[in-house]
Amino acid sequence: MDDGEVLQGLNENWTFMGANMFEWCSGFMVFVIVSIFFASPARGMPYMLAACILTTATLASLRMSYPDEERGMRN
């Protein structure tokens, strides 16, 4: 008997801190792109890390805010 309950994230892929591999790779690419703007990696490291984590977290939160069939929910 189906009571309509949906198990969240039943069919999701493996994630690290809520972000999947694509999102972490995107964050790393932003890290590399931001590093171009600094002459010294030591001076730019806080900005590079912040950009990497912010990009990863933003992509993960956007993915989670739009449920779809892959996450086990249907309209």
N, C-alpha and C positions, 0 to 999 in steps of 0.2 A: 504494500500500500504506500502510495506516494503522498507525503504530507507537505510537499513543496519546499522542504528545507534544502538549502544549497550548502555544500561543504566548500568553504573558501579555499582556493589554491589547491584543489585536489589534483589537477593535471598540470600544475606549473612545473617548469624546469627548475634546476638547482639554482639558488641565488646566494650571494654573499652580501650580508647586510641589506637584503631586500632588493638588490639590483642584480640583474642577470649579466652574462658575459658580454653581450653587445653593449650594454650601458657602461660597464667598466672600461671596455675598449674605447668607447667614445670619450669618456672622461680622460683616459690616458692620452688620446690624440689632442684633446684641448690642452693638457699639460705640456705636450711637445710644442704646440702652436704658441702658447703663452711664453714658453722659454725663449722663443726667437726675439722677443721684445726686450730682453735683459742682457746686458753685457756680461754680467757675472751670475752664475747659477745660485750663488749664496744669497745675493740680494733679492733675487726673484723667487726663491723657493716658497716663501709663504703665499705669494700670489698664485704660483703655479699649483700648489697643493689645494688652495682654496678653490681655484677654478676647476680642478679635477673633481673634487668631492662635490662641489655645488652642481656641476653638470651631471654627474652620476645620480645624485639625489633627485634632481629635477626630472630627469628622464624616468627614473623609477617611480616617482610619485605621479607623473603623468600617465604612465602605463597602468598603474593601479587605480587611477581615478576613472578610467574608461573600461569597464568590464566588457568582456566579449565571450564568445563561445569557447575560446581556448581556456579561459579561466573557469569554465563550468557554469556560466550564466547565459541565459537567453532572454531576448526581449519578447 
